[in-house]
Amino acid sequence: MGRPGPLGLRYHLLTLMAVFLALGVGIFIGAGMLDDRTLLERQQALIRSLEEDFAALRRDTALLRSENRRLSSELARYGQAEQALASLAVEGRLTGRRIALVVLGEAEAPLAQEAAQLLQAAAARPGARLVVDPGLAQLVGRWPEVAAAALGTPGAGRQHLVQGVAGALAEALVQGPKAEPPAGVAGLAAVGGLTWQPAPGDGPARPDGVVIVHAAGHEPEAILGPLLEALQGEGLTVAGLAAPGGQRAAVYAGAGVPLVEAGSAAARVTLILTLAGQQDRLEGLGVGR
């Protein structure tokens, strides 16, 4: 047995303190381990939830892609049906009618080729063909001076030139198959401002209608308004064809002439029915003019 005394008491106190300290450390470590396990379980639960969400998202994406493919295929079939119906609607519609063509821009522009193919599909008789340089159509750059000289009116003002060019073009469109081009057209052709082809074949060369193809830019050409007026003055049915988004609609509306925006089957039908004098049928198509 130990001796009682201050030393023995201190020993017992230190022993008790060591025991309680060890107990506290053990509790602290155990609690920390428990917290770590709880945190790990929560993290694992969150990961499982995210994986389930991602799996659901992948399933939804696959369904949407499948639906998109189905709708695209259906839309393509509708487009093919629309093109087929449009072809039937214009086929032979202009039989016996001579249609002249005015291309404001490049002769080989896609829109010019589209117009020529469409008239051919409608069985139109070819009329005179004019291809006008964009610079001359706008009377910009060197063209005011060149046009004035070609028309025999040197020093003429812009408005006079616009009227002169438009009048010469309209006159050229109604020339006979063996006629010489008007002097103004011949002069403009000589300086590269335009090319003119008279109506081929036999029979009356005067056209029943004229298509004005806007194959360059989106701004109204300087000669457009006077040209529309001159063609209407000749008693011709006139229609314009332009790419969507242009700014020529106001000029056409002011002249009371329809402008068709290319790019759809309905637009092609609209152009042909207009040239055929069957504008009343456009209401049934729901096509604006």
C-alpha positions as CSV (number, residue, x, y, z in Angstrom):
1,M,0.0,0.0,0.0
2,G,1.2,3.5,-0.8
3,R,2.0,6.0,1.8
4,P,-0.5,8.7,2.4
5,G,0.9,12.2,1.9
6,P,1.1,15.0,-0.6
7,L,3.0,13.0,-3.1
8,G,0.5,10.2,-3.2
9,L,-2.4,12.6,-3.6
10,R,-0.8,14.4,-6.5
11,Y,-0.2,11.0,-8.1
12,H,-3.9,10.1,-7.8
13,L,-4.9,13.5,-9.2
14,L,-2.6,13.1,-12.1
15,T,-3.9,9.6,-12.8
16,L,-7.5,10.8,-12.8
17,M,-6.7,13.7,-15.0
18,A,-4.9,11.4,-17.5
19,V,-8.0,9.1,-17.5
20,F,-10.4,11.9,-18.2
21,L,-8.1,13.4,-20.8
22,A,-7.9,10.1,-22.6
23,L,-11.7,9.7,-22.3
24,G,-12.2,13.2,-23.8
25,V,-9.7,12.6,-26.6
26,G,-11.5,9.3,-27.4
27,I,-14.9,11.0,-27.5
28,F,-13.6,13.7,-29.7
29,I,-12.0,11.3,-32.1
30,G,-15.1,9.1,-32.2
31,A,-17.3,12.1,-32.8
32,G,-15.1,13.2,-35.7
33,M,-15.2,9.7,-37.2
34,L,-19.0,9.7,-36.9
35,D,-19.2,13.2,-38.6
36,D,-16.9,11.9,-41.4
37,R,-19.2,8.9,-42.0
38,T,-22.3,11.1,-42.1
39,L,-20.6,13.6,-44.5
40,L,-19.5,10.7,-46.7
41,E,-23.0,9.2,-46.8
42,R,-24.5,12.6,-47.7
43,Q,-22.0,13.1,-50.5
44,Q,-22.7,9.6,-51.8
45,A,-26.5,10.3,-51.7
46,L,-25.9,13.6,-53.6
47,I,-23.8,11.9,-56.2
48,R,-26.5,9.2,-56.7
49,S,-29.1,11.9,-57.1
50,L,-27.0,13.8,-59.7
51,E,-26.3,10.6,-61.6
52,E,-30.1,9.9,-61.7
53,D,-30.7,13.5,-62.9
54,F,-28.1,13.1,-65.6
55,A,-29.5,9.8,-66.7
56,A,-33.0,11.4,-67.0
57,L,-31.5,14.3,-68.9
58,R,-29.8,12.0,-71.4
59,R,-33.1,10.1,-71.9
60,D,-34.9,13.4,-72.5
61,T,-32.2,14.5,-74.9
62,A,-32.4,11.3,-76.9
63,L,-36.2,11.6,-77.1
64,L,-35.9,15.2,-78.3
65,R,-33.3,14.3,-80.9
66,S,-35.6,11.5,-82.2
67,E,-38.5,13.9,-82.3
68,N,-36.4,16.5,-84.1
69,R,-35.4,13.9,-86.8
70,R,-39.0,12.9,-87.2
71,L,-40.2,16.5,-87.6
72,S,-37.3,17.3,-90.0
73,S,-38.2,14.3,-92.2
74,E,-41.9,15.3,-92.1
75,L,-41.0,18.9,-93.0
76,A,-38.9,17.7,-95.9
77,R,-41.8,15.6,-97.2
78,Y,-44.1,18.7,-96.9
79,G,-41.5,20.7,-98.8
80,Q,-41.3,18.1,-101.6
81,A,-45.1,18.0,-101.8
82,E,-45.2,21.9,-102.0
83,Q,-42.7,21.9,-104.8
84,A,-44.6,19.2,-106.7
85,L,-47.9,21.1,-106.3
86,A,-46.3,24.3,-107.4
87,S,-44.9,22.6,-110.5
88,L,-48.4,21.4,-111.4
89,A,-49.8,24.8,-110.7
90,V,-47.5,26.6,-113.2
91,E,-47.1,23.9,-115.8
92,G,-48.3,25.2,-119.2
93,R,-50.0,28.2,-117.5
94,L,-48.4,30.7,-119.9
95,T,-48.9,28.7,-123.1
96,G,-49.1,31.1,-126.1
97,R,-48.1,34.1,-124.1
98,R,-44.8,35.9,-124.9
99,I,-42.9,37.1,-121.8
100,A,-40.0,39.5,-122.0
101,L,-37.3,39.5,-119.4
102,V,-35.4,42.4,-117.9
103,V,-32.5,41.5,-115.6
104,L,-31.1,44.3,-113.5
105,G,-27.7,42.7,-112.6
106,E,-25.7,39.8,-113.8
107,A,-27.2,37.6,-116.5
108,E,-26.0,34.4,-114.8
109,A,-27.2,35.4,-111.4
110,P,-29.1,32.5,-109.7
111,L,-32.3,34.6,-109.6
112,A,-32.1,35.3,-113.3
113,Q,-31.7,31.6,-114.0
114,E,-34.6,30.7,-111.7
115,A,-36.8,33.2,-113.6
116,A,-35.9,31.7,-117.0
117,Q,-36.5,28.2,-115.8
118,L,-39.8,29.1,-114.3
119,L,-41.0,30.8,-117.5
120,Q,-39.9,27.7,-119.5
121,A,-41.8,25.4,-117.1
122,A,-44.9,27.6,-117.7
123,A,-44.5,27.2,-121.4
124,A,-44.1,30.9,-122.0
125,R,-42.9,32.0,-125.5
126,P,-39.6,33.8,-125.1
127,G,-39.7,37.6,-125.6
128,A,-37.0,40.1,-125.8
129,R,-34.3,40.0,-123.1
130,L,-32.4,42.9,-121.6
131,V,-29.6,42.5,-119.1
132,V,-28.7,45.9,-117.5
133,D,-25.5,46.7,-115.7
134,P,-26.1,47.5,-112.0
135,G,-24.2,50.7,-112.3
136,L,-26.4,51.9,-115.2
137,A,-29.5,50.8,-113.4
138,Q,-28.5,53.0,-110.4
139,L,-26.9,55.7,-112.6
140,V,-23.8,55.9,-110.4
141,G,-20.1,56.3,-111.1
142,R,-19.3,56.9,-114.7
143,W,-22.7,56.0,-115.9
144,P,-24.5,59.4,-115.8
145,E,-22.0,60.9,-118.2
146,V,-21.8,57.7,-120.4
147,A,-25.6,57.3,-120.5
148,A,-26.1,61.0,-121.5
149,A,-23.6,60.5,-124.4
150,A,-25.2,57.2,-125.5
151,L,-28.7,58.8,-125.5
152,G,-27.5,61.8,-127.4
153,T,-28.3,64.2,-124.5
154,P,-24.9,65.3,-123.1
155,G,-25.2,67.4,-120.0
156,A,-28.7,66.2,-119.2
157,G,-29.8,66.2,-115.6
158,R,-30.3,63.0,-113.6
159,Q,-34.1,63.0,-113.8
160,H,-33.9,63.4,-117.6
161,L,-31.4,60.6,-117.8
162,V,-33.5,58.3,-115.7
163,Q,-36.5,58.8,-117.9
164,G,-34.4,58.5,-121.0
165,V,-32.9,55.1,-120.0
166,A,-36.2,53.7,-118.9
167,G,-38.0,54.8,-122.1
168,A,-35.3,53.2,-124.2
169,L,-35.5,49.9,-122.4
170,A,-39.3,49.8,-122.7
171,E,-39.0,50.6,-126.4
172,A,-36.5,47.8,-126.9
173,L,-38.8,45.2,-125.3
174,V,-41.6,45.7,-127.9
175,Q,-39.3,45.7,-131.0
176,G,-40.0,43.1,-133.7
177,P,-37.7,40.0,-134.1
178,K,-35.8,41.6,-137.0
179,A,-35.9,45.2,-135.9
180,E,-32.8,47.1,-135.0
181,P,-32.6,48.2,-131.3
182,P,-33.5,51.8,-130.5
183,A,-30.6,54.2,-130.9
184,G,-30.3,54.7,-127.1
185,V,-30.2,51.0,-126.4
186,A,-27.6,50.5,-129.2
187,G,-25.5,53.3,-127.7
188,L,-25.7,51.9,-124.2
189,A,-24.9,48.4,-125.4
190,A,-21.9,49.7,-127.2
191,V,-20.4,51.0,-124.0
192,G,-21.2,47.8,-122.0
193,G,-24.2,49.1,-120.2
194,L,-26.6,46.4,-121.3
195,T,-27.1,43.5,-123.7
196,W,-30.3,43.2,-125.8
197,Q,-31.7,40.1,-127.5
198,P,-34.8,40.6,-129.6
199,A,-37.7,38.2,-129.3
200,P,-36.9,35.0,-131.2
201,G,-39.2,33.0,-133.5
202,D,-42.1,34.0,-135.7
203,G,-45.3,35.7,-134.8
204,P,-45.9,39.0,-133.0
205,A,-42.8,40.1,-131.1
206,R,-44.7,42.3,-128.7
207,P,-44.7,40.7,-125.3
208,D,-47.8,40.0,-123.3
209,G,-45.9,40.5,-120.1
210,V,-42.6,41.5,-118.6
211,V,-40.7,40.1,-115.7
212,I,-38.2,42.4,-114.0
213,V,-35.5,40.4,-112.2
214,H,-33.6,42.3,-109.5
215,A,-30.4,40.3,-109.5
216,A,-28.1,42.8,-107.7
217,G,-28.4,44.5,-104.3
218,H,-31.4,45.3,-102.2
219,E,-31.8,49.1,-102.9
220,P,-34.4,50.3,-105.5
221,E,-32.7,51.0,-108.8
222,A,-32.8,54.6,-110.0
223,I,-34.6,53.6,-113.2
224,L,-37.1,51.3,-111.5
225,G,-40.0,53.7,-111.1
226,P,-39.8,55.3,-114.6
227,L,-39.3,51.8,-116.1
228,L,-42.5,50.4,-114.4
229,E,-44.4,53.5,-115.6
230,A,-43.1,53.1,-119.2
231,L,-44.0,49.4,-119.4
232,Q,-47.4,50.0,-118.1
233,G,-47.8,52.8,-120.6
234,E,-47.2,50.2,-123.3
235,G,-50.1,48.2,-121.9
236,L,-48.0,45.3,-120.6
237,T,-48.6,43.1,-117.6
238,V,-45.5,43.6,-115.4
239,A,-44.3,41.7,-112.3
240,G,-41.1,42.0,-110.3
241,L,-39.0,39.2,-108.9
242,A,-36.5,39.9,-106.1
243,A,-34.7,38.2,-103.2
244,P,-36.5,38.5,-99.8
245,G,-35.6,41.5,-97.7
246,G,-35.2,44.1,-100.3
247,Q,-36.5,47.7,-100.2
248,R,-38.2,47.9,-103.5
249,A,-41.7,47.1,-102.3
250,A,-42.7,50.8,-101.9
251,V,-41.8,51.6,-105.5
252,Y,-43.8,48.7,-106.8
253,A,-46.7,49.5,-104.6
254,G,-46.7,53.1,-105.8
255,A,-46.9,51.9,-109.4
256,G,-49.5,49.3,-108.6
257,V,-47.3,46.5,-109.9
258,P,-46.8,43.2,-107.9
259,L,-43.4,42.3,-106.6
260,V,-42.8,38.7,-105.8
261,E,-40.1,37.7,-103.3
262,A,-38.3,34.5,-104.5
263,G,-37.5,31.5,-102.4
264,S,-40.8,29.7,-102.0
265,A,-43.2,27.6,-104.1
266,A,-46.0,30.0,-103.4
267,A,-43.9,32.9,-104.8
268,R,-43.3,31.0,-108.1
269,V,-47.0,30.3,-108.4
270,T,-47.8,34.0,-107.7
271,L,-45.5,35.2,-110.4
272,I,-46.9,32.9,-113.1
273,L,-50.5,33.6,-112.2
274,T,-49.9,37.3,-112.3
275,L,-48.4,37.0,-115.8
276,A,-51.3,34.8,-116.8
277,G,-53.7,37.5,-115.7
278,Q,-55.2,35.2,-113.0
279,Q,-54.4,37.4,-110.0
280,D,-57.9,36.6,-108.5
281,R,-56.7,33.0,-107.8
282,L,-54.0,34.4,-105.5
283,E,-56.5,35.0,-102.8
284,G,-57.2,31.3,-102.6
285,L,-53.6,30.6,-102.1
286,G,-53.4,33.1,-99.3
287,V,-50.5,34.9,-101.0
288,G,-50.1,38.6,-100.6
289,R,-49.1,40.9,-103.4
